[in-house]
Amino acid sequence: MNEILERPRTMAIPYDRLRYMVPSQHPEPGKPPDKYLVEIDAYNGNGACSCKHFAVRCEPLLRRDVHPREAVETKQIKLKENRQVQDALRCEHILTARSQFVDDVLDAIRNAQEKHTPKAYRVA
């Protein structure tokens, strides 16, 4: 079976649409993946995560109000390959939650439009 289908889904917390439970990207073989709590609106929209990487590398800089660009330029953090500077202080779980949030918002907009758009004006 396809690995993507087997991986647990990133889920929004029902009572707080800006918090997500995100499964580990690299679970240990034979064990269920760890899940991390992500708050996508924390630190002025940067996001926060309960994973060790975020707690050790990113959060101390954010608590000192270090901007991602400053963190990269002063070599306080290394920018991962294929990442934009604004993502320098975001772990993989935050990026996954933000992506899921965008998908959720687009679905909600699409559903609202379908309810309120006359059939004659809909584009397939």
N, C-alpha and C positions, 0 to 999 in steps of 0.2 A: 504494500500500500504506500501511497505517496507520503513522505515525511511531513509535509505541510499539513495534510489532513489529520495526522496523528497528534500534532502538537496542540496542547490546550490553547484555547482562544483567549486573547486579551479581553477582559470584561470590565465594563464600567460598573462602578458601585451604584446600585439602584437609587439610593437616597442622595447621592452626590455625584453629579455627572462630570465633575472635573477630577475625580479620583478613579484610578484604574488598578486592577490586579493584573500584573503582567508576568507570564511564566518565564523562567530562565531560558535564555537563548541556547545554552550549552549544558543540558542536564547531565548528571553522572549516569553512565550506562547502568541499566537495570533499576534505576530509582526514578520516582516521579519528579518532574522539574520543580524547583523552588519557585515560589510566587513572591513578587515584590509589589508593594504598594507605591503607586506613583500619583503625586498630586501635580497636575500639569500647570496649575496657576501659581504655584509657590515661587518664591524669589522673583517676583515681578514678571511672571510668565516663563521663566527659565524652566521651572519644574523642579521637583525633588523626588528622590527615590529611596526606598529602604534598603537598597543593595549596598554591599560593602564598598564597592568601587566609588559610588557617589559619596558615601559618608567619609571616605578617607581622602579622596582626591579633589572632588568638586565642591562639596558643601563648605569646607573651610574657606575656600576662596570666595564663595558667594556670601558667606557670613561677614566677610571683610569688605563687601561691596566691590570686589574685583570684577571688572567687565570681562567677558570672554576674550575680546580682542587684546586687552591688556595682559590677560593670563598667558595668551599665546606669544605675544611680542616680547614679554619679559621672561619667557621660557619657564613659567610656573607650571605649565601644563603643555603637553605635546599634542598638537592637532592630529587626530587620526586621519589616515589616508581617505580621500573621497568625502571629507566632512567640511562643512562650511564653518567659518569662524564662530558664528552665533551658536553653533552646536558644541563648541569646545568644552563647555561645562555641563553637558547632558550625557548621561549614560545611554546605553542601547535601550534600556527599558523606558526611559523618558521619550526617546524618539519613537518607539513602538506605540506608546500610549498617545502621543500627539497625532500620529498617523491614524490610529483608531478613532480618536476624537473627530478628526476631519471627516472620516468615513461616516461616523454617526451623525454629524451635523448635516452632511450632504444628504444622507438618507431621510433625515427629519424634514429638510427643506423640500426634497422631492415628494415625500408623502403629503406634506401640506399643500404643495402645488397641485397634486393630483386631486385632492379633495376640493380645492377652490377654483380650479381652472375648468371652464366649460369644455366638453369633449371636442367641440368644433375647433378649438384653439390649440389642442395638444399636438405635439410633434412626437412621432414614434420613437 
